[in-house]
Amino acid sequence: MKVKSLGKVFAALAFSLTLALPANAAPSSPGVTVAVQDGYSCDYGVDIPFTRSARTQDYTFALYAGSTAAGTPTVKAEVTITPTAQVNIHLPLRHDAAASSTWTLRVTAHVAPGREAFDREASIDKTFTTPPSCGCAAGTAGAYYVGTGTAASPFRVATPAQLAHVNNHLTASFIQTQDIRLSGNWTPLGGGSYNKFTGVYDGKGYVVHDLQINCRLPCGLFGSIYGATVQNLGLESSKTIQGIYTGSDNLVAVGALVGSADRSTIRYCYVNAKVTGPPGYTGSTSGTISTAGMMVGNAENGTLVSNCYAYGQLTNSNWHGGGLVGRSNTGMTIENCYAVTGVPNGHPQGTGGLLGYSAVPGSTPIRCSYWLNGQALAAGNNSASLTSVSRLTAGSQLASQGTFSGWDFSNVWTIGSVRDINYTGSTYTAPVLRVFNH
């Protein structure tokens, strides 16, 4: 006999999408056992609210790509449910993280032992389309389809549109899942007409290519960040990254990765780019400070730049220019970094191999860091506090681990190959970050 109540139970099925729950975190409800078949795994998937029949605890859940349950299922799991109340069934599913996709769920109820003479198996299908997980309307350009934006469940960024969409979720956490190639003029993430970025962006060892900017106020892939973390991210571009100013601007800060950083952490990142800051402008009653750094334009209030490197060409004719950071205001720290960058002489107190200028002399510690370029000083006007900081005079020095005292070559760094695409055009044997070795 077919169990009549099963139809009522199945008809009541509803769906919600899991948002980047770890695969091994067993997010299904207590009292639920999910045995996924054929070794399938994924660190995100779908959550299925489900109330079992009073007549059986055992089910097969199968997910098929498309609008019908035809062919071989993408995911198949044997599920045992003890509670009689509604529970959550989590199934791993590698659905598209950058767009909606359609799936069909087939749930089959198995006959409980001892009821073979009274019941029979019953199945029901339900088709659904994955919605954005970021609260945006379906069809929103760049919407996220995996993650809730929390530290435990970051949004996943896979396309240029999703990278640009960060400006709509400036307090959230993100991970990048592949290299991204941009086109056209970029609107920086945070700053300008947007609030500052205050979240976490983890590049996961991937690279953003072909950044092009021509903007005023803080300019970079990220414009202004505050209390934020940017990590494990590479940036390579031979296009123009340039700041402009109007007479009303007080500070124009340009950096390939970050225009202006306040109380933030930038670590395990690299840039290979060319950066141009506008000339400093001085009016009769107000002034504009132009600051440009290969990685960060302006950094302040305890910002940390750690285990990073920069290659490229910097142009900032009149004011502050640094091979890594343009200007430090009220203190920041550089440690375990190096720069191979063209930094021409600009303001007599404002150019350096690593740091252009510190507004508060002595408030910027630079530790275990190195530079290879034409600048004689690590920081303009000797305005930083230096510990184990050296100027390199030959590219061959980059190839030796012994050059880089105190660096972690077991877990963070390794000696690899870097082609400077903007400054010398040379390929160097030099330290590179292990996180980029996919």
MARKOLMAR-990664 format. One record per residue (C-alpha): residue in three letters; x, y, z. Coordinates in pm, whole numbers, padded with zeros to 5 digits, always signed. Layout:
BEGIN
ALAXYZ...
This chain:
BEGIN
MET+00000+00000+00000LYS+00131+00345-00091VAL+00173+00570+00209LYS-00085+00843+00162SER+00079+01084+00404LEU+00403+01090+00205GLY+00246+01302-00065LYS+00150+01566+00188VAL+00498+01565+00336PHE+00671+01596-00003ALA+00432+01862-00126ALA+00538+02076+00167LEU+00907+02076+00068ALA+01075+02416+00055PHE+01430+02512-00040SER+01693+02751+00082LEU+02051+02763-00047THR+02344+02696+00175LEU+02590+02977+00181ALA+02945+02843+00169LEU+02922+02601+00462PRO+03237+02388+00490ALA+03188+02038+00350ASN+03314+01867+00664ALA+03114+02079+00907ALA+02810+01843+00896PRO+02556+02128+00869SER+02256+01892+00850SER+02039+01888+01162PRO+02115+01666+01463GLY+01965+01323+01418VAL+02021+01331+01041THR+02277+01108+00867VAL+02374+01199+00510ALA+02593+00953+00317VAL+02691+01114-00014GLN+02765+00855-00282ASP+03054+00817-00530GLY+03295+01037-00336TYR+03128+01362-00442SER+03224+01663-00231CYS+03202+02040-00238ASP+03244+02306+00029TYR+02906+02458-00053GLY+02572+02322-00169VAL+02199+02334-00094ASP+01999+02318+00228ILE+01664+02138+00215PRO+01407+02182+00495PHE+01235+01844+00522THR+00980+01671+00741ARG+00989+01294+00722SER+00695+01056+00710ALA+00595+00889+01034ARG+00624+00556+00847THR+00991+00567+00744GLN+01326+00719+00834ASP+01518+00624+00518TYR+01537+00829+00196THR+01744+00880-00116PHE+01807+01241-00220ALA+01928+01298-00577LEU+02009+01625-00756TYR+01994+01649-01138ALA+02117+01937-01352GLY+01829+02099-01539SER+01453+02099-01509THR+01395+01721-01510ALA+01526+01423-01315ALA+01675+01262-01625GLY+02002+01078-01669THR+02260+01036-01397PRO+02225+01259-01092THR+02505+01500-01011VAL+02470+01424-00642LYS+02313+01122-00474ALA+02290+01065-00100GLU+02135+00807+00131VAL+01969+00992+00419THR+01840+00863+00752ILE+01623+01097+00961THR+01537+01027+01324PRO+01351+01345+01435THR+00984+01372+01343ALA+00997+01753+01333GLN+01129+01949+01035VAL+01505+01914+00985ASN+01767+02054+00750ILE+01928+01827+00493HIS+02253+01963+00351LEU+02373+01828+00017PRO+02703+01936-00139LEU+02646+02081-00485ARG+02896+02255-00710HIS+02648+02496-00866ASP+02749+02808-01058ALA+02887+03068-00814ALA+02845+03354-01063ALA+02495+03300-01202SER+02167+03126-01129SER+02130+02762-01233THR+01840+02520-01247TRP+01832+02186-01065THR+01580+01912-00996LEU+01565+01730-00663ARG+01420+01380-00648VAL+01340+01244-00302THR+01260+00874-00271ALA+01107+00735+00050HIS+01209+00376+00128VAL+00989+00121+00299ALA+01071+00070+00666PRO+01170-00282+00774GLY+00863-00486+00865ARG+00624-00274+00654GLU+00694-00435+00316ALA+00342-00581+00301PHE+00179-00245+00365ASP+00391+00028+00200ARG+00590+00084-00118GLU+00858+00326-00230ALA+00740+00671-00339SER+00927+00953-00512ILE+00860+01317-00580ASP+01053+01573-00787LYS+01098+01944-00724THR+01273+02187-00961PHE+01438+02501-00830THR+01668+02782-00946THR+01952+02904-00729PRO+01890+03267-00621PRO+02155+03526-00528SER+02283+03467-00177CYS+02366+03833-00111GLY+02009+03960-00084CYS+02014+04118-00429ALA+01737+04066-00681ALA+01773+03787-00935GLY+01952+03918-01240THR+02152+04182-01052ALA+02485+04233-01229GLY+02767+04080-01027ALA+02542+03927-00760TYR+02690+03652-00545TYR+02543+03302-00550VAL+02760+03142-00284GLY+02828+03285+00061THR+02660+03516+00308GLY+02949+03761+00335THR+03047+03655+00687ALA+03394+03544+00794ALA+03270+03183+00810SER+03082+03209+00481PRO+03247+03468+00253PHE+03103+03572-00080ARG+03283+03409-00374VAL+03421+03637-00644ALA+03485+03483-00987THR+03413+03750-01251PRO+03486+04119-01317ALA+03121+04202-01245GLN+03137+04025-00909LEU+03458+04210-00822ALA+03289+04542-00903HIS+02987+04434-00697VAL+03204+04453-00383ASN+03105+04821-00380ASN+02753+04711-00285HIS+02872+04506+00016LEU+03162+04707+00159THR+03148+04554+00509ALA+03147+04191+00395SER+03406+03915+00362PHE+03509+03781+00020ILE+03727+03513-00138GLN+03842+03516-00499THR+03815+03181-00676GLN+04006+03238-01001ASP+04214+03494-01189ILE+04009+03792-01310ARG+04083+04000-01621LEU+03937+04350-01622SER+03851+04576-01915GLY+03780+04948-01937ASN+03827+05213-01671TRP+03788+05077-01317THR+03585+05229-01035PRO+03784+05173-00713LEU+03630+04959-00439GLY+03545+05193-00153GLY+03594+05567-00135GLY+03479+05839-00370SER+03100+05822-00389TYR+03106+05497-00186ASN+03182+05433+00180LYS+03524+05296+00269PHE+03580+04922+00239THR+03583+04778+00592GLY+03562+04406+00519VAL+03803+04125+00431TYR+03913+04044+00077ASP+04111+03721+00042GLY+04248+03666-00308LYS+04334+03303-00226GLY+04646+03329-00440TYR+04471+03454-00755VAL+04549+03760-00966VAL+04359+04058-01102HIS+04485+04154-01449ASP+04465+04469-01663LEU+04360+04724-01402GLN+04314+05067-01560ILE+04225+05376-01355ASN+04204+05747-01414CYS+04029+05896-01113ARG+04045+06158-00842LEU+04074+06104-00468PRO+04205+05763-00349CYS+04279+05549-00654GLY+04362+05180-00677LEU+04188+04847-00713PHE+04062+04948-00368GLY+04015+05322-00322SER+03981+05375+00054ILE+03990+05100+00316TYR+03938+05132+00692GLY+03993+04855+00944ALA+04002+04616+00649THR+04216+04321+00545VAL+04337+04262+00190GLN+04544+03946+00157ASN+04671+03675-00079LEU+04601+03891-00384GLY+04812+03964-00691LEU+04771+04249-00937GLU+04936+04266-01280SER+04875+04543-01531SER+05061+04731-01802LYS+04773+04978-01834THR+04752+05326-01684ILE+04685+05360-01311GLN+04667+05734-01259GLY+04526+05988-01018ILE+04388+06327-01110TYR+04293+06621-00892THR+04082+06930-00884GLY+04173+07245-00694SER+03944+07143-00406ASP+04119+06812-00327ASN+04344+06799-00021LEU+04505+06459-00082VAL+04533+06258-00401ALA+04659+05908-00314VAL+04733+05649-00581GLY+04845+05289-00537ALA+04796+04992-00767LEU+04636+04783-00491VAL+04505+05043-00243GLY+04477+05418-00275SER+04448+05497+00097ALA+04458+05256+00393ASP+04360+05344+00749ARG+04395+05096+01040SER+04415+04813+00787THR+04624+04505+00708ILE+04768+04427+00365ARG+04959+04101+00356TYR+05079+03828+00118CYS+05011+04049-00186TYR+05211+04161-00487VAL+05176+04414-00767ASN+05342+04435-01107ALA+05217+04760-01254LYS+05283+05121-01347VAL+05145+05399-01131THR+05124+05771-01203GLY+05035+06031-00945PRO+04936+06383-01049PRO+05178+06666-00972GLY+05125+06829-00633TYR+04917+07143-00655THR+04942+07440-00425GLY+04681+07715-00424SER+04686+08047-00245THR+04503+07928+00067SER+04494+07549+00039GLY+04718+07270-00088THR+04696+06932-00248ILE+04935+06655-00151SER+04996+06406-00428THR+05121+06069-00308ALA+05182+05756-00510GLY+05309+05413-00413MET+05345+05101-00622MET+05123+04909-00381VAL+04963+05168-00146GLY+04931+05542-00200ASN+04870+05659+00157ALA+04878+05449+00478GLU+04806+05564+00831ASN+04697+05489+01188GLY+04872+05158+01239THR+04819+05011+00893LEU+05043+04706+00837VAL+05195+04608+00502SER+05354+04267+00551ASN+05510+04000+00329CYS+05442+04187+00006TYR+05643+04284-00302ALA+05614+04527-00590TYR+05758+04552-00939GLY+05695+04834-01182GLN+05733+05196-01279LEU+05626+05485-01058THR+05586+05842-01180ASN+05507+06120-00934SER+05699+06425-01038ASN+05639+06678-00762TRP+05545+06504-00437HIS+05563+06181-00243GLY+05654+05859-00423GLY+05759+05523-00278GLY+05853+05187-00424LEU+05594+05024-00198VAL+05403+05297-00009GLY+05378+05661-00111ARG+05314+05830+00222SER+05270+05735+00587ASN+05053+05961+00797THR+05041+05912+01177GLY+05224+05583+01160MET+05219+05252+00976THR+05451+04950+00951ILE+05627+04778+00661GLU+05783+04439+00727ASN+05924+04152+00520CYS+05868+04333+00190TYR+06072+04425-00115ALA+06038+04652-00418VAL+06194+04649-00764THR+06052+04972-00896GLY+06149+05277-01093VAL+06103+05570-00852PRO+06227+05899-00999ASN+06328+06187-00777GLY+06034+06411-00697HIS+05990+06632-00394PRO+06328+06647-00212GLN+06170+06509+00107GLY+05924+06278-00058THR+06079+05987-00249GLY+06220+05658-00126GLY+06292+05303-00233LEU+06019+05164-00005LEU+05837+05465+00146GLY+05803+05807-00009TYR+05751+06010+00306SER+05645+05983+00668ALA+05443+06282+00786VAL+05549+06208+01145PRO+05922+06125+01132GLY+06008+05808+01320SER+05646+05689+01339THR+05686+05436+01056PRO+05887+05124+01142ILE+06031+04943+00839ARG+06171+04601+00922CYS+06348+04329+00724SER+06272+04492+00390TYR+06469+04565+00074TRP+06460+04764-00246LEU+06631+04760-00585ASN+06597+05090-00769GLY+06772+05422-00813GLN+06675+05565-00476ALA+06950+05598-00216LEU+06710+05606+00081ALA+06453+05353+00200ALA+06227+05641+00303GLY+06231+06001+00189ASN+06435+06233+00413ASN+06521+05935+00637SER+06175+05978+00788ALA+06122+05615+00896SER+06261+05394+01172LEU+06468+05123+01000THR+06561+04775+01125SER+06742+04528+00896VAL+06660+04733+00587SER+06897+04733+00289ARG+06929+04869-00060LEU+07013+04601-00317THR+07256+04698-00590ALA+07229+04401-00826GLY+06947+04179-00947SER+07154+03872-00857GLN+07102+03953-00489LEU+06732+03878-00532ALA+06809+03514-00609SER+06965+03437-00271GLN+06757+03347+00033GLY+07046+03472+00242THR+06973+03827+00128PHE+06639+03828+00307SER+06719+03797+00674GLY+06437+03677+00898TRP+06201+03575+00616ASP+06002+03251+00631PHE+06105+03051+00325SER+05942+02734+00458ASN+05582+02854+00465VAL+05549+03203+00313TRP+05819+03260+00052THR+06009+03061-00208ILE+06257+03157-00478GLY+06083+03176-00816SER+06070+03379-01134VAL+05921+03726-01183ARG+05903+03919-01509ASP+05891+04293-01459ILE+05640+04394-01726ASN+05663+04772-01680TYR+05997+04891-01543THR+06297+04699-01680GLY+06127+04428-01885SER+06366+04183-01720THR+06291+03847-01565TYR+06430+03806-01215THR+06499+03504-01001ALA+06355+03640-00680PRO+06133+03570-00378VAL+05769+03496-00461LEU+05480+03411-00232ARG+05391+03044-00197VAL+05017+03116-00185PHE+05027+03184-00560ASN+05163+02838-00642HIS+04832+02675-00739
